[in-house]
Amino acid sequence: MRKFISELLLIIVTIIWGLAFIWQNITSKVLGPLTVVGIRSVIAVVFLGGVAMLVPSLYKSQDPKMLAEPTTKKQSWLLGGICGIVLFFAMYIAQVGIGMTTAGKAGFITVLYICIVPFIGVFLGNKLNKFFVVGLILSVIGFYFLSVKEEIALETGDLIVLVSAVLFGLHIIVIDYSAVRVNSMFLSLVQLIVVSVLSLVLAVFKETIIFSDIMSVVWPLLGIGVLSSGVGYTLQIVGQKDVPPHTASLILSLESVVAAIGGVLILGEHIGIREGIGMFIVFAGIIVSQLPDKKKD
């Protein structure tokens, strides 16, 4: 039951992140990427900090349970800092790469972390059943049909996006390690503080920050700050407590499908037969990946 609830939380995160692409699209036309990431992270920190102070029982309920050796405050800050650094570089490098390649290829290459996470897990001693592997292959094929409308020819931008995919996969792994050792809300707060500081410091040197521009997209910023960063990253941590990282990565990768559906329903974008086939194959892959591997005695 706990695993089912955790998977449900990750599905909610997927929906939030997928729909947040619409707000990100709006803000990216006005503000630089570092400014957007920095401000949304600051908003998320204020939101989570407020919730923790107003509802202390909710904060306390996110403490790790049944640890043989309780995590010290110093270790908690260290794990949160590592999660934040990995997340920042994943987000920033992805943004750099996206500007040097097509949106379709970038979207496909980014979700390749669904392949990277399981293979990292294998090196860490995790086992994969045959249905998960089949589902993974189907999902990659589906994402290709959904995202890529031209031939794949790796260029510099594609390789940069691939590096970000590895970092996103690594972020899921470090969250998997940290989520069972650190209070979920504390871990989320620390990683977002790190992301906001690194983003805004770099933004001061690399981008032009104009207050009137920020105010012109304040509502989309509040949306991605509160929901995508504040609620989304916290629920990811809570959800990953009882879900293996390779399964979590597959669920979270559905954000691109949600984004495509949201684009049709909200922005009036068009999905063709190719994209529709891709979505169907992705969903089939997700279902197949969750089948139990009944081994013969």
N, C-alpha and C positions, 0 to 999 in steps of 0.2 A: 504493500500500500504506500509506504514512504517513497519507494522508487517511482511509482506511478505519479504521485503528487509532485515529486521533483521534476519528472519529465514534463508534466503539465506546466510547471513554472517556467521551464526552458522554452516551451512552446509560446507562452505569453511573452517572454523576452523576444523571441523570434518575430512575433507580430509587432511588438513595439519598435524593434530595430528596423523591420521592413518598412513600416509606415513612416518612420523617422526620416527615410530617404527623401520624402517630399519636403520636409522642413529644411533638411540639409541642402537640398537643391535650391531652395529660396535664399537661404543665408549665404551660400557660396557665390551667388551672383553679386553680392554686395560687399562681403568681408573676405579677407584672406583666410586660408585654411587654418593657420596657427591661431589666429584671432578667434575663429569659430570654436576650435577645440578648447582653447583656453577659457573662453567665456562660458561655454556650456558646462565645463568641468567646475568652474567657480559656482555657477548656479546649482549644480548637483551637490557640491559640498555644503552650501548654505541650506539647501533643502534637507539633506540627510542629517546634518547637524541639528537642525530645528526639530526634526522628527525624534531624534535620539534624546533631546532635552525635554520635549513635551510628552513623549511616551517612553519613559525609561524602562518600563516592563518589556516593551517590544525590543528595545536594544539588548536587554539582559537575556531575553529568550534566544538570541542568536549566538550566545556563548558556545564554544565547542563542548561536546559531551564525551564522557568516558575516556579521557586521555590518561595514559599511564604516567606521563610526565607533563604537567601543565605548561603551556607556552608562556614564557616571560614577556613582559611589556616590551623589552628591547627586541626580542625575537619577533613579536607581532609587528612592530614598526618596520623591522628589516624585511619581513615577508611582504608587507604592504608596499614598501618602497620598491622591491624587486618587481612586483606585479605592475606597479605604476610605470616604472621605467620601460618594461617590455611593452606595455600597452601604448605608451607614448610613441615609441619608435615604430611600432606596427602601424599606428594611425598616420603618423607623419610621413613615413616612407611610402605608404600606400597612396597618400595624397600626391606626393611628388611623382610617383610612377603613373598615376591616373592621368596626369597632365601631359604625359609623353606617349600615351597609347590610346587606343579606342576604348570607349566605355564598355563595349561588349567583351573584348578580350580581358580588360581589367576585372570585370565582374567574374568571368570564368576562372581566371588565374587566382583571384583572391580566395574563392571558395575551395581551392585545392587544398586548403588546410584540413579538409575532411579526410584527405589521404595522408597528410603529414602527421597528424595527431596519432592515428593508429600505429604507424610505423615507429614513431618515437616511443609509444607505449610498449611495443614489442621489445624494444631494446631495454625498457625498464622492467621487463618481466611479465607484462600483460599478455593474455591470450585472446585471439580473435576466432569466433566460430565461422563456419563456412558461409552461413547465411548473411552474416555481416559483410563479408568480403564481396559476395555477389551483389548485395544491396549497394555497397560502396561503388562498385564498377558501374552499376545502373545509374546511380545518382550523378556520377561524373559525366556519363554520356548525356544524361538529361540536361545538366547545366551547360554542356557544350551547345546543345540545340537551342537552349533558352537564351544564351548570352552571345554566342559568336555567330556573326553573319558574314564573316569573311574568312579567308584561309589563315590558319595559324602559321605565322612566321615570326619567330622570336626576335624582338628588337630590344634596345636598351631599356625602354620603358617597361616592357613585359618582364624583363629580368628583375627590375626594381620592384615591380608589383609581386613577383614571385618571392623575393626576399621578405616582403611584408606578410605574405601568406605564411611563410615559415614562422615569423614572429607572432602572428595571430595564433598559430598552432601551439607555439611555445607558451603563449599567455594562457591558453586553456590548460596546459599541463601544470604551470605554476599555480594557477587557481585551484586545480584539483588537489595539489599538495597542500596549499595553504588553507583551503576552505574548512577542512576538518580540524585545523589547529588554532584558528583565529576567529574571533567574533566576526560574523559576516558583515555587519554594518561598519565595524571598525576597519576591516580590511578594505571595504569599498571606499570609505572616507579617505584613508591614507593613499590608496592608489590614485584617487581622483585629485587629491591635493598635489601629488607629484606631477600628474599630467598637466594640471592647470599652471603650476609654477614653471615647468619646462616650456610649455607652449607660449605663455605670455612673455616670458623673458626673451625667447627667440623672436616672437612677433614684434617686439619693440625694435629689434635690429633689422628684421627682414621685411616687415610689412608696415603700411601706414594705417594707424588706428584713428578713426574719426568718430567722435561720440554721436554725431547726428546719424551716421550710417548704422551704428549699433542700434540706436533707438528706432530706426526705420524697419528693423527686422526683430524687434524685441520679443514679439509673441512667438515666432518660430524658434528663437533662441531659448525662450522659457520652456517650450515644448520639448526640444531635444535635451535641454539641461535637466529638467525635472524627470521626464519619462525615460528618454533614451539612456542618459548617463546615470541619473540618480536611481530610478527604479530598476532600469534594465540591468546595469552592471551589478547591483546588489542582488537581484533575483538570480542572476547567473551564478553568483557565488553560493547562494542558498541552494539552488538546484543542483549544482555540481557536487554537493556533499554526498548524494546517494546515487549519482549517475556516473558511470565510467566515462573518462574523457573522450574516447572515440565515439561513444553514443551521443554525448553532449555536442561534439563538433558537427555531427551529422544533422542533429535537430536544429542547431543554431544556423547552419548553412541555408536553411529554408528562408532566411530573411530576404534573399534575392528573389524568391518566388513571391513572397508577400509584397515586396516592393513593386514587382511587375504588376500584380493584381491591383495594388493601391494606385499605381500610375494610370491604370485603365479606369477605375471607379472614380478617382478624385481629379486627376489631371487630364482625363480624356484621351490618354495615349492608346495606341493600337497594338494588339497582340495577334500575330499571324498564326497560320497553321503550324509552322516550324516551332514557334515558341510554345504553342499549346501542347504539341507532342513532347517537347522538352519537359514541361511541367508534369505531364502524365508519367513520364519515365522516372522523374525525380521522386514523385509520390510513391510509385511502385517500388523504387529502390529503398525508400525509408521503411515501407511496410515489410519488405523482404528482410531487411537488416535486423528487424526486431524478432524474427522467428527464432524459437529456441532450437539449439543444436542438440538433438537427442542422439547421444552416442550409444552404440550397442555395447553391452557388457561383454 
